[in-house]
């Protein structure tokens, strides 16, 4: 089996895993509500901005954006379906990060950020 066949097989495993199925079901449920969709899109935009500012790519995140992010997080986590979706998404991100680490170690490639070496 070649590497690409193995990658497609792994993708299918992830897609059909309990976490993968649950994530898709929860995403469909929460994004069916327009208010949830708008709030989640803004939350994710601010989350990426925050992550970029933490690694220095975008400088310091403006305090009003940080406050908006915290307010959105508080609001979103009050909704049990949205909370379950965000937690499922975090579990999947952790799984994917673990798989990426395994693959990069096997390839002998490192992705250290400046200052973390």
Backbone bond lengths (Angstrom), bond angles and torsions (degrees), N, CA, C in turn:
res aa  C-N    CA-C-N  psi(-1)  N-CA   C-N-CA  omega(-1)  CA-C   N-CA-C  phi
1 X - - - 1.459 - - 1.529 108.16 -
2 X 1.341 117.18 134.69 1.460 118.66 179.58 1.531 110.70 -87.35
3 X 1.304 115.40 169.38 1.466 121.47 -175.08 1.526 111.78 -58.79
4 X 1.324 117.87 -39.78 1.459 120.49 -177.53 1.529 111.38 -69.01
5 X 1.330 116.70 -37.88 1.466 119.59 175.40 1.523 110.04 -62.85
6 X 1.325 116.21 -41.33 1.459 120.98 178.84 1.523 110.28 -64.28
7 X 1.333 117.19 -41.08 1.468 120.96 178.62 1.526 110.57 -62.69
8 X 1.331 117.07 -42.04 1.469 120.04 178.66 1.527 110.61 -67.00
9 X 1.312 116.80 -35.40 1.462 120.86 176.76 1.530 110.27 -65.45
10 X 1.330 116.69 -43.28 1.466 120.84 177.53 1.530 110.50 -63.29
11 X 1.323 116.86 -40.94 1.469 120.54 178.16 1.526 110.34 -60.05
12 X 1.308 116.59 -41.43 1.470 120.69 178.71 1.527 110.66 -66.28
13 X 1.323 117.08 -39.53 1.473 121.41 176.62 1.527 110.39 -60.22
14 X 1.319 116.26 -45.12 1.469 120.91 179.54 1.519 109.78 -64.40
15 X 1.314 116.67 -46.79 1.467 121.58 -178.72 1.530 111.17 -58.55
16 X 1.321 117.36 -39.25 1.463 121.66 -176.30 1.523 113.88 -93.56
17 X 1.320 116.88 -1.35 1.464 119.53 179.59 1.526 109.57 -67.29
18 X 1.317 115.47 160.42 1.467 120.47 178.07 1.528 110.12 -56.97
19 X 1.343 116.60 -44.30 1.471 120.23 179.27 1.521 111.50 -64.30
20 X 1.335 117.98 -39.75 1.457 121.13 -179.88 1.517 112.67 -65.56
21 X 1.323 115.63 -44.47 1.468 120.44 179.01 1.524 110.02 -64.70
22 X 1.323 116.33 -45.97 1.467 120.51 -179.38 1.532 110.74 -61.76
23 X 1.320 117.13 -42.71 1.467 120.52 179.72 1.520 110.91 -60.14
24 X 1.322 118.02 -46.00 1.473 120.55 179.36 1.525 111.83 -63.45
25 X 1.325 116.94 -41.50 1.466 120.12 179.73 1.528 111.09 -64.78
26 X 1.329 116.35 -44.69 1.466 119.88 179.69 1.524 111.20 -66.41
27 X 1.332 117.09 -40.40 1.464 120.90 178.68 1.528 109.75 -60.09
28 X 1.318 116.64 -46.50 1.469 120.08 179.87 1.529 110.58 -60.58
29 X 1.313 116.48 -41.22 1.472 120.64 -178.52 1.530 111.24 -65.42
30 X 1.333 117.53 -48.23 1.470 118.66 -175.03 1.529 111.83 -76.18
31 X 1.326 117.89 -33.87 1.461 119.65 -179.76 1.525 112.89 -78.29
32 X 1.328 117.72 -9.59 1.465 120.40 175.27 1.522 110.96 -69.00
33 X 1.325 116.77 -22.54 1.466 122.08 178.64 1.524 108.35 -93.30
34 X 1.329 116.62 122.16 1.471 121.42 -176.56 1.527 112.60 -59.21
35 X 1.323 117.64 -40.21 1.468 120.52 -179.93 1.517 110.30 -63.85
36 X 1.338 116.78 -46.55 1.465 120.03 177.14 1.517 110.92 -57.84
37 X 1.336 116.25 -44.19 1.466 120.78 -177.69 1.525 111.17 -59.75
38 X 1.318 116.62 -47.47 1.466 121.10 -178.89 1.530 110.43 -63.63
39 X 1.340 116.12 -46.30 1.470 119.66 -179.19 1.527 111.73 -65.85
40 X 1.327 117.32 -41.12 1.467 120.17 178.67 1.524 111.75 -66.31
41 X 1.316 117.53 -39.81 1.469 120.06 178.30 1.531 110.68 -61.65
42 X 1.324 116.69 -42.95 1.467 120.85 178.67 1.529 110.45 -67.18
43 X 1.315 117.02 -42.35 1.470 122.38 178.11 1.533 110.20 -58.72
44 X 1.313 116.67 -46.49 1.469 120.38 -178.56 1.525 111.51 -68.34
45 X 1.330 117.03 -36.27 1.473 120.14 177.14 1.524 109.49 -62.34
46 X 1.327 116.09 -46.89 1.469 119.97 179.49 1.525 111.42 -67.57
47 X 1.322 117.61 -33.67 1.463 121.29 178.39 1.529 110.54 -63.07
48 X 1.312 117.36 -44.75 1.466 121.40 177.96 1.529 110.04 -63.68
49 X 1.317 116.28 -42.22 1.464 120.33 178.37 1.531 110.60 -60.88
50 X 1.309 116.56 -42.42 1.466 121.44 178.23 1.521 110.77 -63.37
51 X 1.330 116.99 -45.46 1.463 120.71 179.39 1.528 111.26 -61.99
52 X 1.323 116.55 -39.89 1.464 120.13 178.77 1.524 110.88 -65.99
53 X 1.316 116.88 -38.89 1.466 119.39 -179.73 1.522 110.67 -68.86
54 X 1.329 117.34 -28.80 1.464 121.17 179.77 1.530 111.78 -69.38
55 X 1.322 117.82 -29.03 1.461 120.58 178.27 1.523 111.80 -98.19
56 X 1.317 116.57 5.31 1.457 120.73 173.44 1.505 114.91 85.82
57 X 1.327 118.74 4.16 1.463 120.32 -177.54 1.522 112.73 -72.88
58 X 1.318 117.22 -26.64 1.463 119.45 -175.98 1.526 112.21 -125.45
59 X 1.301 117.48 12.08 1.461 119.63 -178.29 1.509 111.78 74.16
60 X 1.297 116.63 -159.59 1.466 122.68 -178.45 1.522 109.97 -76.66
61 X 1.320 116.53 134.62 1.460 120.69 176.99 1.529 108.59 -74.52
62 X 1.332 118.02 129.22 1.470 120.16 179.53 1.530 110.96 -55.07
63 X 1.335 116.01 141.10 1.464 120.57 -176.04 1.524 112.10 -61.24
64 X 1.335 117.21 -33.32 1.463 118.09 179.37 1.533 111.07 -67.55
65 X 1.352 117.29 -33.52 1.466 120.16 175.27 1.524 110.39 -68.62
66 X 1.331 116.84 -39.23 1.460 120.60 178.27 1.524 109.89 -63.45
67 X 1.326 117.23 -43.08 1.466 120.57 177.63 1.525 110.54 -63.14
68 X 1.317 116.29 -42.82 1.479 120.91 179.19 1.525 109.54 -61.44
69 X 1.323 117.25 -42.86 1.464 121.61 178.59 1.535 110.52 -60.17
70 X 1.318 116.69 -46.55 1.462 120.92 -179.20 1.527 111.45 -64.86
71 X 1.324 116.20 -39.49 1.470 119.96 177.98 1.531 111.12 -65.07
72 X 1.329 115.50 -43.73 1.462 119.50 178.70 1.525 110.64 -62.84
73 X 1.327 116.79 -42.97 1.466 120.67 179.46 1.522 110.07 -59.31
74 X 1.318 116.95 -46.88 1.468 120.76 179.33 1.523 111.01 -60.17
75 X 1.311 115.91 -44.58 1.468 120.81 -179.40 1.530 111.04 -65.45
76 X 1.314 117.17 -47.33 1.457 121.13 -177.01 1.520 112.37 -64.89
77 X 1.323 117.00 -40.21 1.461 120.35 -177.65 1.531 112.55 -72.16
78 X 1.322 117.65 -8.08 1.471 120.86 174.68 1.528 111.13 -77.59
79 X 1.316 116.75 -21.09 1.466 122.46 179.23 1.532 107.13 -91.10
80 X 1.330 117.77 117.43 1.466 121.34 -174.00 1.532 112.67 -62.68
81 X 1.340 118.18 -36.56 1.464 119.96 177.76 1.523 111.37 -67.19
82 X 1.323 117.00 -43.00 1.468 121.04 179.40 1.528 109.29 -66.21
83 X 1.314 116.64 -42.44 1.466 120.32 178.52 1.533 110.14 -59.90
84 X 1.321 117.30 -45.67 1.463 121.09 179.10 1.531 110.47 -61.65
85 X 1.345 117.05 -40.91 1.466 121.13 178.01 1.523 111.34 -62.87
86 X 1.325 117.11 -47.87 1.468 120.11 -179.13 1.525 111.59 -63.79
87 X 1.313 117.35 -36.94 1.466 120.60 177.75 1.536 110.22 -68.65
88 X 1.320 117.58 -40.19 1.465 121.33 177.48 1.522 110.32 -64.53
89 X 1.324 116.22 -38.25 1.460 120.42 178.21 1.534 110.83 -65.27
90 X 1.335 116.48 -39.88 1.466 120.18 177.74 1.527 111.26 -64.47
91 X 1.342 116.69 -40.02 1.465 119.74 177.88 1.526 110.42 -62.10
92 X 1.332 116.87 -42.66 1.466 120.43 179.92 1.526 110.42 -66.55
93 X 1.327 117.80 -40.61 1.462 120.45 177.61 1.527 110.69 -61.22
94 X 1.318 117.54 -39.54 1.470 122.01 178.44 1.527 109.74 -64.53
95 X 1.319 116.90 -44.48 1.467 120.87 178.20 1.523 110.56 -60.11
96 X 1.331 116.47 -47.24 1.464 120.43 -179.17 1.523 111.47 -64.46
97 X 1.330 117.71 -37.64 1.464 121.23 176.92 1.523 110.13 -64.18
98 X 1.320 117.39 -40.76 1.463 121.04 178.29 1.524 111.00 -63.71
99 X 1.334 116.77 -43.99 1.466 121.27 178.63 1.524 110.03 -63.64
100 X 1.328 117.36 -43.34 1.462 121.41 178.59 1.526 110.53 -59.83
101 X 1.325 117.31 -41.90 1.454 121.59 179.19 1.530 110.62 -62.83
102 X 1.311 116.36 -43.75 1.463 120.64 178.73 1.528 110.38 -60.33
103 X 1.319 116.48 -45.14 1.460 121.26 -178.35 1.520 112.59 -67.29
104 X 1.324 116.95 -43.74 1.464 119.02 -179.33 1.525 111.04 -67.54
105 X 1.324 117.14 -36.55 1.466 119.50 176.63 1.522 110.66 -64.83
106 X 1.339 117.28 -40.24 1.459 121.13 178.60 1.525 111.16 -63.64
107 X 1.329 116.02 -34.92 1.462 120.97 -179.53 1.525 112.29 -83.25
108 X 1.325 116.72 -10.31 1.463 119.89 -178.38 1.513 112.88 74.45
109 X 1.318 115.78 27.65 1.461 121.48 -178.46 1.520 108.23 -110.75
110 X 1.348 116.14 138.71 1.466 119.93 175.59 1.517 109.23 -121.79
111 X 1.299 114.97 150.33 1.460 121.47 -179.96 1.525 109.22 -126.23
112 X 1.311 116.84 53.89 1.446 120.53 178.68 1.522 110.28 -71.10
113 X 1.303 115.14 136.73 1.463 120.19 176.11 1.520 108.67 -79.38
114 X 1.324 117.65 151.05 1.467 119.39 177.44 1.526 109.65 -55.31
115 X 1.320 116.05 135.51 1.451 120.89 179.36 1.509 113.74 89.49
116 X 1.345 117.89 -10.73 1.458 121.51 179.69 1.517 112.45 -103.00
117 X 1.311 117.84 -0.13 1.466 120.94 -176.23 1.493 112.48 -74.26
